[in-house]
Amino acid sequence: MADSDLQRTILKGLLSLPTPVLRTLSGGGVVHKAGRTLDPHFQFLAAQAKRQPPMSGLTAADARAGSKAAFAVASAKPEAGVRFSDDVLDGPDGRVPVRIYRPDAQDTSVPALVYLHMGGGVIGDLETCHAFCSLLAKTLKGPVVSVDYRLAPEHRYPAGLDDCLFAYRYVRDHAADFGAPAGVAAIGGDSMGGYFSGIICQDLKRAGEPQPAYALMIYPCVDVASETLSMTTHAESFPLTRDTMAWFMAQYLSADANPAEPRLSPIRAEDLTGLAPTILVTAGFDPLSDQGEDYAKALIAAKTPVVFRRYDSLPHGFTGFGLVPAAKNACLDIAKLARQAAEGALFPST
């Protein structure tokens, strides 16, 4: 048995302990903030994480290695009934690795979903969202293409974003190769991937190109030029803290970047009309919680169709914690919303 498999088995056993025991092992008490109560499994994980050095004190290489090991233990297993294969797209700035998920029972009417992983633009890879992408493909009954975009600080803004925009356009223009309807695709992602997804919709609008079939934005950042109340309320939340968010942006932004420009802070765009129908998801225990909700409200004000969900008991990054029952249930709920969007049932007026 591999080390990660053994550690997953041990963690699964610990997370199956009764809630009072989990809270006792976490130091006792209930974590309650802003009218929300943290899931006891995440309370336990947060207590264990305090034994490790903060990501903001690590090098990018060490942060990547640590997060990769953590997700290998805490993530769910990939879904049965989904095939996946790795490929490489030849982009204008170099090769862009992708992982293609195809369900055994594929519905050829479902648009391909281009999925962008979390990681603040600094960490993460195709393994980070592997289980969730397989769940999306199985639930959608359609293809999912996960993108391994370039990371900072080796490749600062806009390198990773440009990789994702290229990959979206490639999948849209070659959708039939994936067994999906030609000339259309959806865009989605979690955290940095959700942030990129919102920006890509605006990029396409500025370029005069059709919008994605739908956008899936899971706990995104949408404004790097200012802070909302949740950045203070949940400044020390697990796994994303205020300091970690600042560290990510310090790696991602180039010296001459203007944080207030819409391609860095999409909520600051002057015109949000005409964007893709959007599923916008936030987590209750997340420094970015308010940002996602504010963007949903701004899209609604601009007459963009939006379905908003907030999972009050969960923290940022929950899509990577499939061993936690509440997180797995939320992931399935999100996948079902995406399926409804793909069918045209979630946004019937668009």
C-alpha positions as CSV (number, residue, x, y, z in Angstrom):
1,M,0.0,0.0,0.0
2,A,1.3,3.4,-1.0
3,D,2.0,5.9,1.8
4,S,-0.8,8.2,0.7
5,D,-3.3,5.3,0.6
6,L,-2.3,4.3,4.2
7,Q,-2.6,7.9,5.3
8,R,-6.0,8.2,3.6
9,T,-7.2,5.1,5.4
10,I,-6.0,6.4,8.7
11,L,-7.6,9.8,8.1
12,K,-10.9,8.3,7.0
13,G,-11.0,6.3,10.2
14,L,-10.3,9.5,12.3
15,L,-13.0,11.5,10.4
16,S,-15.5,8.7,11.1
17,L,-15.3,9.4,14.9
18,P,-18.4,10.9,16.5
19,T,-18.7,14.7,16.4
20,P,-18.0,15.2,20.2
21,V,-14.8,13.2,19.9
22,L,-13.7,15.2,16.8
23,R,-14.3,18.4,18.6
24,T,-12.4,17.2,21.7
25,L,-9.5,16.2,19.5
26,S,-9.6,19.7,18.0
27,G,-9.3,21.4,21.3
28,G,-12.9,21.4,22.4
29,G,-15.8,23.7,21.7
30,V,-17.6,24.7,18.6
31,V,-16.2,27.1,15.9
32,H,-18.9,29.6,15.3
33,K,-18.4,32.8,13.3
34,A,-20.7,35.3,11.6
35,G,-23.7,33.1,12.4
36,R,-22.2,30.0,10.9
37,T,-20.8,26.8,12.5
38,L,-17.8,25.1,11.0
39,D,-18.2,21.4,10.0
40,P,-16.5,19.3,12.8
41,H,-14.5,17.3,10.3
42,F,-12.9,20.6,9.1
43,Q,-12.5,21.8,12.6
44,F,-10.4,18.6,13.2
45,L,-8.4,19.1,10.0
46,A,-7.7,22.8,10.9
47,A,-6.4,21.8,14.3
48,Q,-4.0,19.3,12.7
49,A,-2.9,21.9,10.2
50,K,-1.8,24.3,12.9
51,R,1.1,21.9,13.6
52,Q,2.5,22.7,10.2
53,P,4.4,25.9,9.1
54,P,2.1,28.4,7.4
55,M,2.3,28.4,3.6
56,S,3.1,32.1,3.6
57,G,6.5,31.1,5.1
58,L,7.4,28.5,2.5
59,T,9.0,28.7,-0.9
60,A,6.7,28.0,-3.9
61,A,8.4,24.7,-4.5
62,D,7.9,23.6,-0.9
63,A,4.3,24.8,-0.9
64,R,3.6,22.8,-4.0
65,A,5.0,19.7,-2.5
66,G,3.2,20.1,0.7
67,S,-0.2,20.8,-0.9
68,K,0.2,17.9,-3.3
69,A,0.8,15.5,-0.4
70,A,-2.1,16.9,1.5
71,F,-4.6,16.6,-1.3
72,A,-3.4,13.1,-2.1
73,V,-4.5,12.1,1.4
74,A,-7.7,14.2,1.8
75,S,-9.3,13.9,-1.6
76,A,-11.8,11.3,-2.7
77,K,-11.0,8.5,-5.1
78,P,-11.9,9.1,-8.8
79,E,-15.3,8.1,-9.8
80,A,-15.9,4.7,-11.4
81,G,-17.3,4.8,-14.9
82,V,-15.1,7.7,-16.1
83,R,-12.0,7.3,-18.3
84,F,-9.3,9.8,-18.3
85,S,-6.2,10.5,-20.4
86,D,-3.4,13.1,-20.5
87,D,-2.6,15.1,-23.5
88,V,-0.7,18.3,-24.5
89,L,-2.0,21.3,-26.4
90,D,0.4,23.3,-28.5
91,G,-0.3,26.9,-27.3
92,P,1.2,30.1,-28.6
93,D,3.4,30.4,-25.5
94,G,4.3,26.7,-25.3
95,R,2.8,23.4,-24.5
96,V,-0.3,23.3,-22.2
97,P,-0.9,19.9,-20.5
98,V,-4.5,18.8,-20.1
99,R,-6.4,15.8,-18.7
100,I,-9.5,14.7,-20.5
101,Y,-12.3,12.9,-18.7
102,R,-14.9,11.0,-20.6
103,P,-17.8,9.2,-18.9
104,D,-18.7,5.7,-20.1
105,A,-22.3,6.8,-20.6
106,Q,-21.6,10.0,-22.4
107,D,-24.4,12.2,-23.6
108,T,-23.3,13.8,-26.9
109,S,-25.6,16.8,-26.4
110,V,-23.6,18.0,-23.3
111,P,-21.1,20.7,-23.9
112,A,-17.5,20.1,-22.9
113,L,-16.5,21.7,-19.7
114,V,-13.0,23.3,-19.5
115,Y,-12.0,23.1,-15.8
116,L,-9.3,25.2,-14.1
117,H,-7.8,24.0,-10.8
118,M,-7.4,25.9,-7.5
119,G,-4.0,27.0,-6.0
120,G,-3.7,30.8,-6.0
121,G,-1.9,30.7,-9.3
122,V,1.2,29.3,-7.4
123,I,0.3,25.7,-6.4
124,G,-1.8,22.9,-7.9
125,D,-1.8,20.6,-10.9
126,L,-3.9,18.1,-12.7
127,E,-4.0,15.9,-9.5
128,T,-5.5,18.7,-7.4
129,C,-9.0,18.5,-8.8
130,H,-8.7,14.9,-10.2
131,A,-11.5,13.4,-8.1
132,F,-13.8,16.4,-8.6
133,C,-13.3,16.5,-12.3
134,S,-14.2,12.8,-12.5
135,L,-17.4,13.5,-10.5
136,L,-18.2,16.4,-12.8
137,A,-17.8,14.2,-15.9
138,K,-19.9,11.4,-14.5
139,T,-22.7,13.7,-13.3
140,L,-22.6,15.8,-16.5
141,K,-22.4,12.7,-18.7
142,G,-20.1,14.9,-20.8
143,P,-16.4,15.6,-21.3
144,V,-14.3,17.6,-18.8
145,V,-10.9,19.0,-19.9
146,S,-8.7,19.9,-16.9
147,V,-5.9,22.4,-17.6
148,D,-2.4,22.4,-16.1
149,Y,-1.6,26.1,-16.6
150,R,1.7,27.8,-15.9
151,L,2.3,28.9,-12.3
152,A,3.9,31.8,-10.6
153,P,6.4,33.0,-9.5
154,E,8.2,31.4,-12.5
155,H,5.4,32.6,-14.7
156,R,3.6,35.6,-13.4
157,Y,0.4,37.2,-14.5
158,P,-0.9,36.9,-17.2
159,A,0.8,33.6,-18.2
160,G,-1.4,31.1,-16.4
161,L,-4.6,33.0,-17.4
162,D,-3.5,33.2,-21.0
163,D,-2.9,29.4,-21.0
164,C,-6.5,28.9,-19.7
165,L,-8.0,31.2,-22.3
166,F,-6.1,29.4,-25.0
167,A,-7.3,26.0,-23.7
168,Y,-10.9,27.2,-23.6
169,R,-10.8,28.4,-27.1
170,Y,-9.1,25.2,-28.3
171,V,-11.7,22.9,-26.6
172,R,-14.6,25.1,-27.9
173,D,-13.2,25.0,-31.5
174,H,-12.5,21.2,-31.4
175,A,-15.5,20.2,-29.2
176,A,-16.5,17.5,-31.7
177,D,-13.2,15.8,-31.1
178,F,-14.4,15.2,-27.5
179,G,-17.8,13.9,-28.5
180,A,-19.5,17.2,-27.6
181,P,-21.6,19.7,-29.6
182,A,-19.4,21.6,-32.0
183,G,-18.5,25.3,-31.4
184,V,-19.5,25.5,-27.8
185,A,-18.0,24.8,-24.4
186,A,-18.5,25.7,-20.7
187,I,-15.8,27.2,-18.4
188,G,-15.4,26.5,-14.7
189,G,-13.0,26.2,-11.8
190,D,-12.4,26.5,-8.1
191,S,-10.6,29.3,-6.3
192,M,-8.0,30.6,-8.8
193,G,-9.8,28.5,-11.4
194,G,-13.1,30.2,-10.6
195,Y,-11.4,33.6,-10.7
196,F,-9.9,32.8,-14.1
197,S,-13.3,31.6,-15.4
198,G,-14.9,34.9,-14.6
199,I,-12.1,36.8,-16.3
200,I,-12.3,34.6,-19.4
201,C,-15.9,35.4,-19.8
202,Q,-15.0,39.0,-19.8
203,D,-12.1,38.5,-22.2
204,L,-14.4,36.7,-24.7
205,K,-16.9,39.6,-24.5
206,R,-14.2,42.1,-25.2
207,A,-13.0,40.0,-28.1
208,G,-16.5,39.9,-29.5
209,E,-16.7,36.1,-29.2
210,P,-19.7,34.0,-28.0
211,Q,-20.0,33.4,-24.3
212,P,-19.5,29.9,-22.8
213,A,-22.5,27.7,-22.4
214,Y,-22.3,28.5,-18.7
215,A,-19.6,29.5,-16.1
216,L,-19.0,27.6,-12.9
217,M,-17.2,29.8,-10.4
218,I,-16.4,28.1,-7.1
219,Y,-15.2,30.3,-4.2
220,P,-13.5,32.8,-6.5
221,C,-11.4,35.9,-5.8
222,V,-12.8,38.8,-7.9
223,D,-11.0,41.8,-6.4
224,V,-7.3,41.9,-5.6
225,A,-7.3,45.6,-5.1
226,S,-9.4,45.7,-1.9
227,E,-10.7,43.6,0.9
228,T,-14.2,42.8,2.2
229,L,-15.3,42.0,5.8
230,S,-14.9,38.2,5.4
231,M,-11.2,38.7,4.8
232,T,-11.0,39.9,8.4
233,T,-13.7,37.6,9.9
234,H,-12.1,34.5,8.5
235,A,-8.5,35.8,8.4
236,E,-7.2,32.6,10.1
237,S,-9.5,30.1,8.5
238,F,-8.2,26.7,7.2
239,P,-6.9,26.1,4.6
240,L,-6.9,29.7,3.2
241,T,-5.8,32.5,5.5
242,R,-5.5,36.2,4.8
243,D,-1.7,35.9,4.9
244,T,-1.7,33.0,2.5
245,M,-3.9,35.0,0.1
246,A,-1.5,37.9,0.3
247,W,1.4,35.5,-0.3
248,F,-0.3,34.0,-3.4
249,M,-0.8,37.5,-4.9
250,A,2.7,38.5,-4.1
251,Q,3.9,35.6,-6.2
252,Y,1.3,36.0,-9.0
253,L,1.4,39.7,-9.7
254,S,4.2,41.3,-11.7
255,A,5.8,44.5,-10.4
256,D,4.0,46.7,-12.9
257,A,0.6,45.1,-12.5
258,N,-2.4,47.3,-11.7
259,P,-4.6,45.3,-9.2
260,A,-7.6,47.4,-10.1
261,E,-7.7,46.5,-13.8
262,P,-10.6,44.2,-14.7
263,R,-8.3,41.4,-15.9
264,L,-7.1,41.2,-12.3
265,S,-10.2,42.4,-10.5
266,P,-13.1,41.3,-12.7
267,I,-15.7,42.8,-10.4
268,R,-14.3,46.2,-11.3
269,A,-15.3,45.9,-15.0
270,E,-17.6,48.8,-16.0
271,D,-20.0,46.6,-17.8
272,L,-21.0,43.1,-16.6
273,T,-23.9,42.7,-19.0
274,G,-24.0,39.9,-21.6
275,L,-21.8,37.4,-19.7
276,A,-22.4,33.7,-19.5
277,P,-25.1,32.3,-17.2
278,T,-23.2,31.6,-14.0
279,I,-23.2,29.1,-11.1
280,L,-21.5,30.9,-8.3
281,V,-20.6,29.0,-5.2
282,T,-19.0,30.2,-2.0
283,A,-17.9,28.7,1.3
284,G,-19.0,30.0,4.7
285,F,-15.6,29.9,6.4
286,D,-13.5,31.6,3.7
287,P,-11.8,35.0,3.5
288,L,-13.2,35.2,0.0
289,S,-16.8,34.5,0.9
290,D,-18.0,38.1,0.5
291,Q,-16.2,38.5,-2.8
292,G,-18.0,35.7,-4.4
293,E,-21.4,36.8,-3.1
294,D,-20.7,40.4,-4.2
295,Y,-19.9,39.2,-7.7
296,A,-23.1,37.2,-7.9
297,K,-25.0,40.3,-6.9
298,A,-23.2,42.4,-9.5
299,L,-24.0,39.9,-12.2
300,I,-27.6,39.8,-11.2
301,A,-27.8,43.6,-11.3
302,A,-26.4,43.4,-14.8
303,K,-29.2,41.0,-15.8
304,T,-26.8,38.0,-16.1
305,P,-28.5,34.8,-15.0
306,V,-27.0,33.5,-11.8
307,V,-27.6,30.6,-9.4
308,F,-25.9,31.3,-6.1
309,R,-25.0,28.7,-3.4
310,R,-23.2,29.2,-0.1
311,Y,-22.1,26.2,1.9
312,D,-22.1,27.8,5.4
313,S,-20.3,25.0,7.3
314,L,-17.5,24.5,4.8
315,P,-14.2,26.3,4.2
316,H,-12.4,27.4,1.1
317,G,-11.0,24.5,-0.9
318,F,-13.6,22.0,0.0
319,T,-13.7,20.4,-3.5
320,G,-10.3,18.9,-2.6
321,F,-11.5,17.3,0.6
322,G,-13.7,14.5,-0.7
323,L,-13.1,12.4,2.5
324,V,-15.3,14.9,4.4
325,P,-18.9,13.8,3.9
326,A,-20.3,17.4,3.8
327,A,-17.7,18.4,1.3
328,K,-18.5,15.3,-0.9
329,N,-22.2,16.1,-0.7
330,A,-21.5,19.7,-1.7
331,C,-19.4,18.6,-4.7
332,L,-22.2,16.3,-5.9
333,D,-24.7,19.2,-5.5
334,I,-22.5,21.5,-7.6
335,A,-22.1,18.8,-10.2
336,K,-25.9,18.4,-10.4
337,L,-26.3,22.1,-10.9
338,A,-23.7,22.0,-13.7
339,R,-25.7,19.1,-15.3
340,Q,-28.9,21.2,-15.1
341,A,-27.1,24.1,-16.7
342,A,-25.8,21.8,-19.5
343,E,-29.3,20.6,-20.1
344,G,-30.7,24.1,-20.3
345,A,-32.9,23.5,-17.3
346,L,-31.0,25.8,-14.8
347,F,-31.1,28.9,-17.0
348,P,-34.2,28.3,-19.2
349,S,-34.5,31.9,-20.4
350,T,-31.0,32.0,-21.9
